[in-house]
Amino acid sequence: ETVEWPLMRRYEGAAQGRGVAADGWRVCLAHSFEELRQPYGAGDVPLRDVLRHVGLALRYFRWWVKKTRIEKKKAFIDLLCAVPLQQIYGCPLGGIGGGTITRGWRGEFCRWQLNPGLYHYETVIANQFTVCLRCKGQTIYQQVLSVERPSSLQGWNWGYCGHYAFYHALYPRAWLVYELPGQQVVLTCRQVSPVIPHDYKVRRAPCSPLSQRFPTAALSSAAGGGSPAAVPELGTAARDGSALPVPAASPRRGWQLCWDTSDLPLTPALQQPAGTGVTHVTAFNPTGLGREVWQDLLQDGRLDSPPGKSRPTEKGEVTAAAVCASCRVPAHGHKTLEFALAWDMPCVHFGSKEKLHLRRYTRFFGSNGDAAPALSHYALTHYEEWERKIEAWQDPILENSQLPSWYKSALFNELYFLTDGGTIWMEVPPDCRAEELQGPAGAGLSHLLPVLREYGRFAYLEGQEYRMYNTYDVHFYASFALIMLWPKLQISLQYDIAVTVVNEDVQPRQYLMCGQTAQVKMKNVVPHDIGDPGDEPWQRVNAYLMHDTADWKDLNLKFVLQVYRDYYLTHDSLYLRDMWPVCQAVMESELKFDTDNDGLIENGGFADQTYDAWVVHGASAYCGGLWLAAVCMMCKMAEVLGDTEIQQKYLGILNKGKEAFERMLWNGKYYNYDSSGSDTSISIMSDQCAGQWFLGACGLDQGEFEVFPKSHVLSALKTIFEKNVLGFAGGTMGAVNGMRPDGVPDTSSVQSNEVWVGVVYSLAATMIQEGMVEEGFRTAEGCYRTVWERLGMAFQTPEAYREKKVYRSLAYMRPLSIWSMQLALERRAGRAQALAQLAQGHSHP
């Protein structure tokens, strides 16, 4: 396939860089996105919805004022102060669960997630790479590798011409390629983070190496690095001095910045092999002109390297440091300079400050807060091994010529959220007892403690703007990335959910949508989430208080579906046995929603599922389909475990429920949205085959386990493709959630006429499972092209967007569901191979 780069039209250079991946997301530094969207706000709510939800608005505003103005905390969902869209982001730096620092696609350091779940959106302009070229003892070129022209540090040479550089991302790696005009020099800056599937022993370090490669004609060259200056939100007063050289194990040198208020040692370091010189400056003013450090480098391609620490800063004063590596490049050759950036925040307090937690990497580097030099050393000595493992993982997919290039980019780049989703990966203390984790009612989870001790506790946010950990109705979609790449983290997460299921929180509170008061968490129901990072996750669950989710119809079902899916892919029978009683408990709770005993649950006349603003009455395609899929999997699990009584019970329910589902919802072409008979009940929902999606992923979509008639599934998918995909925005933006039969988007709710990126990827996976491969790729491609190429939302894929003007909830969990497309493709390829082998066997008796 010939790769087209729509964001490279302004690129005037000829260089392709050294070692840059053939697939990924590529953009010229001179590119600008023409369409700037706005976050969904109060002005976008239709008048009928405003009148319908006056009570909700008043209750939310009272709660928001109490939370943000009186308690001085962040709202878990801030509907009044959305994060504005900045079309600047690139690959985040850092491993899983240790915090992240995001570099923009123009090279800036611009998004900081170092305290769990808290983001600082600020470009620190002093954080730059500078290149200095010298020939015959004279500096002939010195340039900050930035297209910016800031008001500070005007003594530096800014304004690099972006037409001669491009950025390329294939997570967890990225490249910036600079063709230095008139110098016959090409500079490739490569970054890599330790994000390696199925590897739980690699030290999940909060560090990333950045290497600079200089192919050149006949020049000696030096690289200077403008330092990460103090980020005001992290605290600018330095601890015991602004910066100090780090005596890391030779041949590696660097310096360390420390802040009092955040307890954050930050260590950039670099490799010093033979022939490489390393110099530094421990302090300069990043808000001034910066001439002293610039002239220092310009004079001889080196920095002065003053001994010892710099002086302590005054309160409110900012400081910066710089490190420089220099080398001689042979004619027509190349050299590599290796930098590493590490940060060490081993101990974590959430907002309540009730418990001290240790990050996963402290198992290897200790928890004293002095590990940043060791982390830098580790990154510099292991990054080549990381890259070999990353290539071994990615190459089979990248080399598959049957897969479109945009898909390869989307598949790997959407994984950014597993590290940059406010992600935490915590150790369980070695002296922790099972009773402390289980709560009053969790004694039946016999392998809870061994699993959490071995693999830790994992959590990620619903979204960078929706700050709730492990939001379960959304994780249902995203979980495919975990179970396929880090299955032990999915198992650990499921154990944490199981503990919350069997326990309760009787504390009463008012729910904002209806205004009624109910307890926080009921026993034997799945929670919405495991907590707000501003409170105490795991200890206090269900931060979400829009609805009382004890009455939601999808959460319990999604637990059962994930349990069997996890077992099917991992063959972990101990896990299945531990989860089996919990599955029975949540299904018993769910049975009360079958009010007429026809084997099919009914929705309650409010938005009682993941579409939490889209009202459902009676039987529904979405929840009814999930219910039947869960009942089928209960039968299968009972069969595996030899529980004949439960198997017979759910077989009876399944047979009744299938008949009711077809009778009440099938209309000859697709399944109706619900059975209410209202004007909107015949809307075409893009997610109506969610149950079939999970059944297909588990091999339960045919033969004796066929729940939905194959002909009906195919007809529904073809209708969705015709109406929701091709009939929406010319087929270029994915599938709209709801479409009327006459081809007009359903506007009955604020969510029915949105496109949900994660739902579109799961729909595409369902199409691929059912043999509609071309349609599946066409459907998903619309989302990728819209988000990554048209709207400038790279590395911040939103939950939703509309055809025009608005989006909602940047940097969201659900798009990780793209990995279900990969599972569908792999299962399809496996079936084809098995059939080929079978045919070959028949032809050679």
C-alpha positions, 0 to 999 in steps of 0.5 A: 500500500502506498501511504498518503500523508494528508498532514504533510502537504506543507513539507518542503524538505526531502529528508525522511529521517533515520529509522523512522517507522513506515506507518503511523501518524505523520504531520509537518511542523508547518501544518495548521488545522483549519477546523477548531471545534468547541466543547459541548456546552450549555449553549448547545443544549436544545430548549426542550432539554433545558426545560426538561432538566431544570432541576438537574441544572440547579442541583448540579450547580449547587453541588459544583459550587460546594465542591469547587468553591467551598471544598476547593476541589476539582469536580469529577465532571466539570460541565462548566469549565471544559478543557479547551481544545489544543491541537498540539499533542503528540506521544506521551513519555513514560511507562505505565502507572508512573505519570506522563509528560507529553511532548507536542508534535512540534517538540514542546513539552506541554501536558503534565500528568505526574500526580494521579488523575491531575493534569497541567496543560501548560507548554513550558517554553524553556524546555527545548532542544538546541543544535549547534554546528561547528566546523574548523573551530567556528560555530556556523549554525545554532538553532532552537529546534522550535517553530515558536517565537516566544516573548521570553528567552529572546536571546535565543535563535527561535523560529525554526522553519517548520516546512523542513521538519515533520513529526511521526508517531507510532506509540510508544515511539515517536520521531522528529525529523529536522532538515537543517536548511543550508547545512546538509545535515538531517537531525532525527530525534527519537523517543521511546517509552517502556510500554511492552505487552505481556511484560510485567517484570520490566521496571515500569519506569517513569522515564523515556530516552530521547536519542538525537541522530546526526547524519551529515556531510562533513561537519562536527556537531554539538547538541545543546538541551534547554532544560525542563524549567520549573512548572509553576503548578508543580511548585517552583521553589527548589529543594536544597538548590535548584539543580545539581549535577548527578554523579550517575554511573560512568559513562552517564552524566546528567543533572537533577531538578527538585521541587519542595511542594511536589517532592518531584526529583526530575533528572535529565541525563545522557550517555557519554560514550568515547568521543562524546563530551558532556557539559552543563549549566545548573541554573539560568533564568527561563523568564529572562533573555537567556543570553548567558547560556546561549552565548556560552554554547555559541562560543565553543559548542560547550557549556561552562559546567560550574561545580556543585549545586546552584543556589536555592531559589526564593519563593515564587522564583523559577529556575532552569538548567541545561545539559549539552552533549557534543560529538564529531560526525565523520563525513557522510556518516552519522552519530547518535547522542542519547538523552534520558528524562526521568522523574521519581514520585514513588509515594502517592496520596490521593485527594483525601490524603488518608492512605499512602500508596506506592507505585509499581516501579518502587518494587525495583527502585525503592520508595525513598524518592532518590531514584531519578538518577538510577531511573535515567541510568536504567533507561539509557542502558535498556532502551535498545532492548525495549525497542527490540521487544516493541518491534517484535510485537508491532512488526507482524501487524505493520508488515501485514499488507492486507491492513490499511496504513491508517488502521495500523496508526490508529491501533497503536497510537490509541494505546497512549491512553493506557499510560496517559489516562491518569493511570496508576499502577500500585503495589500492594504492601507485602504485609497486607492481609486478605481481610484488608482487601476483601472488605466484610463480604469478600472472603470467597475471592481466594486468589485476590491477595496473590493476584494483587500482590504479584501484579499490583492494582491498576486503574485509569480514568474514564477520561482526562475530563471525566475523572473517575477510575475504572468507569466500568460501563466504558471499560467494557469497551476499552478492556480489549486492549488490556486483555490482549496486551496486559491480561494480568492487569485486566484480571487484577482490575476484575478482582477489584471490581468483584470485591466492590460487588459483594460489599456495600456503602450505605452512606446516603446521598442525593443523585443529581438527575432525579434528585432522590436520595439513595445509598452510595453502593448496594450489595451484589451490584457492579459499581460504576467506578472505583473512585475519584482521584480527588478522594480515596479510590478503592476505599470509596467507590461510585464517584459518579452521582448523576444517576443511582447506577444500582438501577442501571441495566448494563453494569452487571451484565458487562461484568459477566461478559468480561469474566467469560471473555477473560477466561476464554482468552487466558484459560485461567480456571482459578480466576473463573472459579473465583468469579463464578459466585460473583457472576451468580450474585450480579445475575440474581440482582439483574433478574429483578429487571425482568418484570414480566418473567419473559426471560428478557429484562426491561429498561426503567424509563430513564437513561439507565445504561452507558448512554446516560442521557438517552432514555430507554423504555421497556425491552431494548436492543442494547440492554436486551442484547447484552442480557441475552449474551450474558445469559448465554455465557452463564450457561457456558461457564456453568458447563465448564465448571460442571454446575448443572443446576445453574446451567439448566436455570439459565438455559430456560431463561435464554430460550424464553428471552430469545423468543421475546427479544425477536418478537418485541424488537425485530422489525424485519431489517434491524432491532428497534431501539426499544419496545415503547412504541414511541416516535423514537423507538424505531431509531436505528442504534449503531450499538444494537449488536453489542451482545453479538460483539462479545459473543463473537469475540468468545466464539459463541456466535454460531452452532448451539450457542447462536443467540441472535439469528445470523441473518438478523445480525447481518441485516442489522449491520447492513442497515447500520452501515447504510443509514448510520455510516454512509447516510451520515456526513457522506460516510466520512465520520463513522457511525452516528449513535442513532438514525431515524429510518428516514435518514435523519439523525435521531435528535431526541437526546444529546447523545443520540446524534453524537458519534462515539469513537469507541462504539464505532470501533466496536461496531467495526469489530462486529462487522469484521466478525460477521464477514463485513470486513470492508464495511468494518474498515470503512466505518472505523476509518471515518473516525480516525480521519476525523479525529487525527487528520481533520480536527487535530485531536491526536493523542486526545481522542474524544468520547464524542463529536457531532457532525458540526461544531462541537465535541465532548470529553477529550482524551477518553477511555472508550476508543481503546476498543479498537483492539477488539478489531484486531482480535476479530481480524486475528480470529478470522485469520485463524479460522481461515488458516484452520480451514486451509489446513483441513482442506489440505488434509482432505486432499492428502489422505 
